[in-house]
Amino acid sequence: MHENPGKQVTPRVAVIIPAKDEAERIGMTVRAVKALPFVNLELIVVVDDGSADDTREIARQAGAVTVRHTVTRGKASSMETGAKVVAMRAIRGKTPPLLLFLDADLGESAAEAAPLIEPVVKGEADCTIAVLPKPAGAGGHGFVLGLSKWAIRRTTGWNPQAPLSGQRCLTSAAFQAAVPLAAGWGVETDMTISLITAGFAVKEVPVNFTHRVSRRDFKSQMHRLHQFIDVLKAVLKLRARRVHIKRRKFLEAALNQKPGMVYRVAHREQIPESEKTL
C-alpha cells in the first residue's frame, strides 16, 4: 500500500556510520544517535570496514544493524554499502528515508547532529554539511582543504567552509545522484560537486561535534598526504569528465552567497546537460 500522495509526510532518517577499528568509541556513537529527532532506530547501520578489533560486535550490542567488509574497502565503499542496507530494509511504498552519514569516532557528540537533519526534513536543502568547531591542537596545514575548496569553487561557484566534512544529511535522491562515489578521501569533494552540478541545494550548518584531532607527527602527516592524493584524483576525474557548470550560470549564485545560506545554482530541471559541461 502506497502513501497518500496528497498528505504531507515527514521523512524518517537512517544513520550510516562507516567504521574501522573504532571499538573504543563506536558504542557511544551508536547510543548517542538514538536520541536524535526523526531517526528510525531500525535503520542505524554501522559498516565495519575490515576492522581488526571488536567494532562490529560492540556496535551490534549498542543496537545498530551491522554489516562487515572482510577486507578494508575504504570510506566511499562503506557509505555505498550502508545506503544499500538501508534501501533493502526500508519499507516498500514509503517515503525513502533521509541518509545521515556520521563518523564513528564522534562518541557522545553524535547527539548534536539535529541541526544537520532539520533543513533537509523541511525541504530547505537537499544536503547539509556540518561545520565543526576548530579543535585545539589541530595539526593540519590546510593544503588538502585548500585543494578541495578550489575545486568546488572553480566548478560550481560555491565557496564552502568545510568541504572535507564527512558529517552530512541528504535525501536518497541526492545520494543516488552522487554515486558511484569517489574512492578514498576524495568522496566529500566529489559528492559536493556532483550534487551542485546536478541542481541540488546544499547548506553548511555549524554543529558541535568533537572527534580525534589530527596532530603533526609522521603518521598524521602521511594521512594528510593520502588525503591530498585522493582529493586530487577525484578532481582530475571530474575534470576528465568535464563536470562543471558554466560560469555564467553560477555567477549570480556565487556573488550572492553567504556562510550558512543554502547554495543552489538552479533547480534540477532548469539545468540542461549542455550547461553542466564544456
N, C-alpha and C positions, 0 to 999 in steps of 0.2 A: 504494500500500500504506500502510495506516494504522499508527500506532504501537500497541504492545501497551498497552491501557488499564490493565492491572494492574501495569505496570512504572513505577517512579519515573523521570521524565525531567527532567533538568536543562535548563532553557530556555537558549538562546543569547541573546546581546544584540546588537541592532542599534544603531548610533550615528548620530544625526541631528544635523547641525551647520548651522543657518541661518547664512548669511554674506553680508555686503555690504561690499565694499571692504576685504577683510581679507587682501590679498596678502602683507602683512608677516608675519602670524602663522599663517595657515591651514595652511601646510605643517608647521610644528612641531606644531600641534594634532592634525592627522591622524596624524602619525607617533607621537605620544605615546599615542593611544588604542589603537594596535595592541598595546601591551603589557598592556592590561587583561585580567583574567580573564573568561572566558565570551564575549568579543566575537567575533562572526562577522566575519572580515576581509573577507568579500564583501558585508557589509551595513554598511559605513561610508559614510554618504551625506552629501554636502555639497550644500546647496541654495543656489546663488548667486542672491541676490535683486536682480538688476539691477545688478551691480557695474560700475563704470567702469574697473576695473583687471584684473589677471590672476588674480583669486581662483580662478576655476573651473579654469584650466589648472594652476595650482600645486597645487591640491587633487587634481586628477587625477594629476599626476606623483608626488604623495606616496602614491597608492594608493587614493584614495577613489572611490566611484561619484559622479558629479556630474550635477546637473540644474540648469538655469538658467531663471529668470524673465526674460523680455526687458525687463520693466519692474518696478520695485520694488513689491511687494505687501504687504510687512510681515512681521513675525516669525510671526504666527499662520498666515498662508498658507504660509510656508516650512515650518513644522512639519507642517502637514497634507500638503503636497507630499511631504516626506521620508517620512512614515508611509505614504503611498500607494506610493511607490517600494519601500519595504521589503516591503509586502504583496504587490506584484507579483513581487518577486524571492525571497520566502520559499518554501520547499519545501512543496508541497501535501501535506496529510495530516500534517505535522509540527507539533509544538507551536509556536504563534506566538511569535516572539522577543519578549523584553522590549525596550522602547524607552528608550534613554538619550539625552536631549537635553542638548547642551553648547553653550556659546557659542564662537564661532570664535576669539576673542582669548585663550583660556586658554593657548595655547602649550604649553610643556613641562609645565606644571602639570596639563594634562588627564590625565596618567598617574596623578594622585592620586584618580581617580574610583572606585576599587574599593569604598570604604565605601558608596557610593550603590547599588552593584549587589547586594551581599551580602544585605541584608534582603529584597529583592524575590525573589531567587533562592531563598531559604529559605522564602518564603511568609509572613514576619513582617509585611510591609506590601505594599500594592498600589502605593504610590507613595512614593518617598523624595525629599526636597528638601534640597539642600546648604545648609549654613550656613557661609559663608565667613569667614575672619579679617577683622577690620576693618582696611582698609588705611590706612597712614599718609598723611595729607594729603587724605583724602576730604572732599569739599565739600558733601555733601548736608545739607539742613536737617531731613529726616525727615518732612516733611508728606505725601509720597507714601506712604512706609512706614506712617505713622500711619493714613491713609485705608484702606489695604489691610488692616491689622491689625484695624481697627474693623469693617470689612465682614465679614471672616471670623469674628471673634468673635461678632458680632451674629447671624449666620445659622446658625452651626454650634456655637458654644461654644468652639472651639479658639482658643488664643492663640499663634500662631506667632512664631518669632524672625525668620524670613527669608521673609516671604510673597511678596516680589518676585523671589526667586531663580529663575532660569531653568534651573539645572542640576538635572535631575530624571531619575529612572529609574522607569518604571511598566510595568505589564502592558499588553498590547494591549487587553484588555477594559476596563481603566481608561481608557485613551486614548479608546477609542470612546465611552465614557460621557460624555466631556468635549467631544466635537465636536458641533456646529461651535464652534471656538474663538473667544473674543472677539478683536476686532481690536486691533492695536497693542500697547501696553504693558499693557493690561488682561488679557492672556491668562493670566498666572500666578494672579491673584486669582480670576478666573472659574473656572479649572480646579480650584483647590483647593476652592472652594465646591461646584462641581458634583460632585466626587468624594465629598466627605464627605456631602453630602445624598443621594447615591446609595448610601451604605452602604460605601464603600471605606475602607480603612485607610491613613492617611498617617503619615509619620515624618520628622522633621528629623534630619540627620546632619552633624556637623562634617566639613568637607573642606578640605584645604589648597590651595584653588585661588587663583590670582592672575590678575588681568586689569587692563585700563586703569582708572585711577582717575578718577572724575568730580570736576572741580575747581569753582571758584566763579566762573569767567569767564562772560561773557554767553552764549556758546554752550551751556555746561553748564547754566546757569540755564534757558534756553529748553528744553533737553532735559528737565529735570525738570518744567517746566510741561506739556509734551506728555505726559509720563508721568502726571501728576496727572489731566489731562483724560481720558486713555484709561481709567485705573482708575475714575474717576468714571462714565464712560459704561458700563463693564462692570457697576458696582454698580447703577446706575439700571435697566439692562436686567434684571438679576436681580430687583430689587425689582418691576419691572413684571410679571415672570413669577411673582412671589411664590415664588421659590426660597429656601426655608429650612426648617429643621427646628424643630418646635415646642419651646419652651424645656423643657418637662417631659421631653421625650425626650432632650435632650442634657445636662441638668443634672448627672447623675451623672458622665458622662464629663468634663465641663468642670471639675467640682470636684476630680476625681482626677488631672488631667493634670499632667505634669512635663516639663521640657525633655528632649528626646531619647527620650521614650516614644512608642510607637505610639498614635495617636489614632483611635479608631473609635467612632462613636455606637452603631451596631448593625450586624449583618451585613446584607447587601443584601436578603436575603429577609425580614428582620424589620421593614423599614420600609415600611409600606403607603403608597401615593401620598397618601392623605389626611393623613398625618402629615408629609409633606415640604413642604406648602404651607398657607397660611391657608385 
